[in-house]
Amino acid sequence: MTTSTPFRVLALGLTAALAASCATGKGAAGGGSAGVTASSIKVGGVLTVTSPTGYSTGGAELGAKARFARANAEGGVHGRRIDFVGAEDDGMSPDKGAAAARKLVQKEKVFALLPVSAPQFGGAEFLEQQKVPWFGWATGPFWCGKATAFGFNGCLAPKPGQQTQTWWGNQVAAQLGGGKGKTAWIQATDSTASKYGLTTIGRSFTAAGFTLAGTSAALPAQAPPQDWSPYVNKIMKSAGGKAPDVLVSVMAGGKFNSGLYAALKQAGFTGLITDATSYDPKAVADPQARKALDGVYAAPQFEPYESDLPEIAQMKTDLQKVGASLDQHAATGYWSADVFLKMLEKTGKDLTRDSFLKAADAFSYENKGFGRISYPAAKTASNGCGALVRLQNGGFTVAQHLKCFDNTTL
């Protein structure tokens, strides 16, 4: 029996409509539109929630959740709500991070990964191969130069010859009345991200006028040493036989920082101490840690919670609604989600991974909460923005408000 012409036309029309629907992400999820329906966009993240060193970025999950909750309450993006499935824990293990990324993409069928905040994340190459966008705190070299990776503050570990940040050195210099004539020691652990920080952070401080007294990545990455004296003795004599003016830690882990700082203070160190991770209420919850961290200048890459800016008031309100602690990781998750939402707005209603990545190729955004971002430039360079917060008597005060500085060549 032959099919009549009207029925053939109708069948062809339905087939074409279905194909068009899939191509724009409005129908069943295909390769380029996985996680996208007419009413939702599915995302999930990978964080270092637990680790042998005690370092945790777990707060970033609630940070992203808070920003997505507000977006959903406002009607979503182009009519689509964000379906946030939460974050996987990589345990600071590259293999676990890779497995978590595969699970989210292949089993959960997410459109994008965020927040991603893991010093030893192992899923970068898989996500690049699968053309899956991912957003977060770009603390390692595995973020940089990839078409699908979007650090909310840019690439913090650029390759030699590319642009690196000067804000940290300049903000510390401002605190001391200038960097000229002053010395700095940069301390890392024996991990990929931390060791790379010796180069980038060292360049930040020399660009601000400091002289490097020295650098070291001799500390084992998995656990703090029982005896700090060999490391402390080296630091205390690094600046021509005396202690440097500034000690900069690029170590991930509260136990590392509090252990080193306590030993330095016991040895008589009176210089300025700064790191990127101690802006965290949990870091000062323990009396011994609070004593070790007292006076330290933490260096967040966003305007501190103690600021009176409207953008920060809004962030605090959003975080408090989901029960999030006001820590650094909640903010990195929040601002990563914020950048993702703005990029979704620019992409438009016809959403696929291809259209999203195309929109990202010419994307710029400024917000007083975290500064500025512009892709694709931020794929190989920092956004150049940061602040200083001082820890005193178990609390935090703004030492230097968020400011953006010109990058320099690494």
C-alpha positions in Angstrom: 0.0 0.0 0.0 1.4 3.4 -0.9 1.3 6.4 1.4 -0.8 9.4 0.1 1.0 12.6 -0.7 -0.6 14.6 2.3 0.7 12.0 4.7 4.2 11.9 3.2 4.3 15.7 3.5 3.2 15.6 7.1 5.8 12.9 8.0 8.6 14.9 6.4 7.4 18.0 8.2 7.5 16.3 11.6 10.9 14.8 10.9 12.3 18.3 9.9 10.7 19.9 13.0 12.2 17.2 15.3 15.7 17.7 13.7 15.4 21.4 14.1 14.3 21.0 17.7 17.2 18.8 18.6 19.6 21.2 16.8 18.5 24.1 19.0 18.5 22.1 22.2 14.6 22.2 22.5 14.1 18.5 22.1 15.8 15.3 23.2 19.4 16.1 24.2 21.9 15.4 21.5 25.7 15.7 21.7 25.7 19.5 21.4 22.7 20.1 23.5 23.0 17.6 26.3 21.5 18.8 29.5 19.3 21.4 27.7 15.5 21.3 27.4 12.9 23.9 26.6 12.7 24.7 30.3 16.0 23.8 32.0 19.8 23.6 31.8 21.5 20.9 33.8 24.9 21.7 35.4 27.1 20.1 38.1 30.6 20.7 39.5 33.8 19.1 40.8 35.4 20.3 44.0 38.0 19.3 46.5 35.6 18.8 49.4 38.0 16.5 51.3 41.7 16.2 51.1 44.7 14.7 53.1 45.9 18.3 53.9 42.6 19.5 55.2 42.2 21.9 52.2 38.6 22.1 51.0 36.8 24.1 48.3 33.4 22.6 49.3 31.9 26.0 50.0 31.8 26.7 46.3 28.9 24.4 45.9 26.5 26.5 48.0 28.0 29.6 46.4 26.9 28.4 42.9 23.6 27.2 44.3 22.9 30.7 45.8 23.4 32.4 42.5 21.4 29.9 40.5 18.6 30.2 43.1 18.3 33.9 42.4 18.4 33.4 38.7 15.7 30.8 38.9 13.5 33.0 41.1 13.8 35.7 38.4 12.6 33.4 35.7 15.8 31.7 34.6 17.7 32.6 31.4 15.7 32.9 28.2 12.9 30.9 30.0 15.2 28.1 31.2 15.8 27.4 34.9 19.2 26.1 36.0 19.0 22.5 37.2 22.0 22.3 39.5 22.8 18.7 40.5 25.5 19.6 43.0 29.2 18.9 43.0 31.4 15.8 43.1 34.3 15.5 45.5 37.7 14.7 43.8 39.5 14.2 47.2 42.4 16.2 45.7 43.1 13.2 43.4 43.5 13.7 39.6 42.1 10.3 38.9 39.0 10.9 41.0 38.6 14.3 39.4 38.7 12.7 35.9 36.1 10.1 37.0 33.8 12.8 38.4 34.0 14.7 35.1 33.1 11.6 33.1 30.2 10.8 35.5 28.7 14.2 35.2 29.0 14.3 31.4 28.2 10.7 30.5 25.8 9.7 33.2 24.2 12.9 34.5 24.2 14.4 31.0 25.1 17.9 32.2 25.4 20.8 29.7 28.4 22.3 31.6 30.5 21.7 34.7 30.5 24.3 37.4 31.8 25.1 39.8 35.2 23.5 39.3 37.7 24.3 42.0 40.3 21.6 42.6 44.1 22.2 42.8 44.8 18.8 41.1 41.7 18.4 38.9 42.2 15.6 36.4 39.3 16.1 34.1 40.5 19.0 31.9 41.6 17.0 28.9 38.3 14.9 28.9 36.2 18.0 29.0 38.2 19.6 26.2 37.8 16.5 24.0 34.1 16.4 24.7 33.7 20.2 24.1 32.0 20.6 27.5 32.2 24.1 29.0 33.5 24.3 32.6 33.8 27.3 34.9 35.5 27.9 38.2 38.6 29.1 40.0 41.4 28.7 37.5 44.3 28.0 40.0 46.3 25.5 37.9 47.9 25.4 34.4 45.4 22.8 33.2 42.9 25.6 32.9 44.9 27.7 30.5 44.7 27.8 26.8 41.7 25.5 26.5 38.6 26.3 24.4 36.2 25.0 27.0 37.7 26.3 30.2 36.5 29.5 31.8 38.1 30.8 35.0 35.9 33.5 36.4 39.1 35.5 37.1 41.0 34.3 34.0 44.0 32.0 33.7 46.2 32.2 36.8 49.0 30.0 35.5 49.9 31.4 32.0 52.8 30.0 30.0 56.1 31.9 29.7 55.7 34.8 27.3 52.0 35.3 28.1 50.4 37.8 30.5 50.4 37.3 34.3 48.9 39.3 37.2 50.6 42.0 39.2 47.7 42.8 41.5 48.9 40.7 44.5 52.3 42.3 44.6 50.9 45.7 44.0 48.3 45.4 46.8 51.0 44.2 49.3 53.2 47.0 48.2 50.4 49.5 48.8 50.0 48.1 52.3 53.7 48.6 53.0 54.1 52.0 51.4 55.8 50.6 48.3 57.8 47.5 47.3 61.1 49.1 46.3 63.9 48.1 48.6 61.9 45.3 50.2 62.3 41.5 49.8 59.8 38.6 49.5 60.1 34.9 49.9 57.6 32.7 47.9 56.7 29.3 49.5 55.1 26.4 47.7 54.5 22.7 48.0 55.6 20.0 45.6 52.4 20.0 43.6 51.8 21.2 40.0 49.6 24.2 40.8 51.7 25.3 43.8 55.0 25.0 42.1 53.7 27.0 39.1 52.7 29.7 41.5 56.4 30.2 42.3 56.9 31.7 38.9 53.6 33.6 38.5 53.4 35.0 42.0 57.1 35.7 42.0 56.7 37.8 38.9 53.8 39.7 40.5 56.0 40.8 43.4 59.0 41.7 41.3 56.7 43.7 39.0 55.6 45.6 42.1 59.2 46.5 43.0 60.1 43.7 45.4 63.3 41.8 45.2 62.9 38.0 45.6 64.8 36.7 48.6 64.1 33.2 47.3 61.5 30.6 46.4 60.9 27.0 47.4 58.7 24.1 46.6 60.5 21.6 48.8 57.5 20.9 51.1 55.8 17.6 50.3 52.3 18.2 49.0 50.4 15.4 50.8 51.1 16.3 54.5 52.8 19.0 56.5 56.2 18.1 58.0 56.6 17.2 61.6 59.7 19.4 61.9 59.4 22.9 60.3 62.9 24.1 61.5 64.8 23.3 58.2 62.3 25.3 56.2 62.1 28.2 58.7 65.8 28.5 59.1 66.3 28.8 55.4 63.6 31.5 55.2 64.9 33.5 58.1 68.4 33.8 56.5 67.2 34.2 52.9 67.5 38.0 52.5 71.3 38.4 52.8 71.4 36.6 56.1 68.2 38.1 57.6 64.5 37.5 57.3 62.6 38.8 54.2 60.1 41.6 54.5 57.3 39.5 53.1 56.4 35.8 53.2 54.1 34.7 50.4 52.4 31.3 50.6 51.0 29.6 47.6 50.2 26.4 49.5 46.7 24.8 49.5 45.9 23.6 53.0 45.2 25.2 56.3 47.5 22.8 58.1 50.4 23.9 55.9 49.9 27.6 56.4 49.1 27.6 60.1 52.1 25.2 60.7 54.5 27.4 58.8 53.3 30.6 60.2 53.4 29.4 63.8 57.0 28.2 63.3 58.0 31.5 61.7 56.6 33.5 64.5 58.3 31.4 67.1 61.6 32.0 65.2 61.0 35.7 65.5 59.6 36.6 62.0 58.0 40.0 62.1 57.4 40.6 58.4 54.1 40.7 56.5 52.6 37.2 55.8 50.2 36.8 52.9 48.4 33.8 51.2 45.5 33.1 48.9 43.5 30.7 51.1 43.1 31.9 54.7 40.1 34.2 54.1 37.8 31.6 55.7 35.9 31.6 59.0 36.8 27.9 59.4 40.5 28.6 59.1 40.4 30.5 62.4 37.9 28.3 64.3 40.7 26.3 66.0 42.5 28.4 68.7 46.0 27.3 67.6 45.2 28.1 64.0 43.7 31.4 65.0 46.9 32.3 66.8 49.1 31.3 63.9 47.0 33.2 61.3 46.6 36.4 63.4 47.9 39.3 61.4 48.0 37.4 58.1 46.9 39.2 54.9 44.7 36.9 52.8 44.4 37.8 49.1 40.9 37.1 47.7 40.1 37.7 44.0 36.8 39.4 44.8 35.6 42.4 46.8 35.6 41.2 50.5 32.3 40.4 52.4 33.2 43.3 54.7 32.6 45.8 51.9 29.5 48.0 51.7 29.2 47.7 47.9 25.6 46.9 46.7 27.0 43.9 44.7 28.5 42.4 47.9 25.3 43.0 49.9 23.4 41.1 47.2 25.9 38.2 47.3 25.6 38.0 51.0 21.8 38.0 50.9 21.9 35.2 48.3 24.4 33.1 50.2 22.5 33.5 53.5 19.3 32.2 51.9 20.9 28.9 51.2 22.8 28.7 54.5 26.3 29.2 53.0 29.2 30.3 55.1 30.7 33.6 54.0 34.0 32.1 53.0 36.3 32.5 50.0 35.1 29.4 48.2 31.4 30.4 48.4 32.4 33.6 46.6 34.4 31.8 43.9 31.4 29.5 43.3 29.0 32.4 43.2 31.0 34.5 40.8 31.7 31.5 38.6 28.0 30.9 38.3 27.4 34.6 37.7 29.8 34.7 34.7 28.1 31.5 33.3 24.7 33.1 33.6 25.8 36.2 31.8 27.3 34.1 29.0 24.0 32.2 28.7 22.2 35.5 28.3 24.5 36.5 25.5 24.2 33.1 23.7 20.5 33.5 23.3 17.5 31.1 23.3 18.9 28.7 20.7 21.3 27.1 23.1 23.8 24.3 22.2 27.4 23.9 23.4 28.6 25.1 20.0 26.5 28.3 20.1 27.6 28.8 23.7 31.3 28.5 22.9 30.9 30.7 19.9 29.3 33.4 22.1 32.2 33.0 24.5 34.7 33.9 21.8 33.7 37.6 22.2 32.5 38.0 25.7 33.3 40.8 28.1 31.7 41.5 31.5 32.4 43.8 34.5 31.1 43.6 38.0 32.4 45.4 41.0 32.1 42.2 43.0 35.0 40.4 41.2 36.3 43.0 38.7 36.3 42.2 35.0 36.6 39.4 32.6 37.0 39.2 28.8 37.3 36.0 26.7 39.2 34.8 24.8 42.0 36.9 26.4 41.2 35.4 29.8 42.0 31.9 28.5 45.7 32.8 28.7 45.9 35.7 31.2 44.6 36.7 34.6 41.8 39.3 34.9 44.3 41.3 37.0 42.0 42.0 40.0 42.3 41.3 43.7 42.0 42.5 47.3 43.7 42.1 50.7 41.9 41.1 53.9 43.7 41.1 57.3 42.9 38.4 59.9 42.9 39.9 63.4 41.5 38.5 66.7 39.6 35.8 64.8 37.9 38.4 62.5 38.5 40.0 59.1 39.0 43.6 58.0 39.5 45.0 54.5 43.1 46.1 54.1 42.9 46.9 50.4 39.7 46.9 48.4 39.4 45.1 45.1 41.5 46.8 42.4 42.5 45.8 38.9 46.1 46.3 37.7 47.7 45.8 34.3 49.3 42.4 33.7 52.9 41.9 32.9 54.7 39.4 30.7 55.7 36.2 32.4 
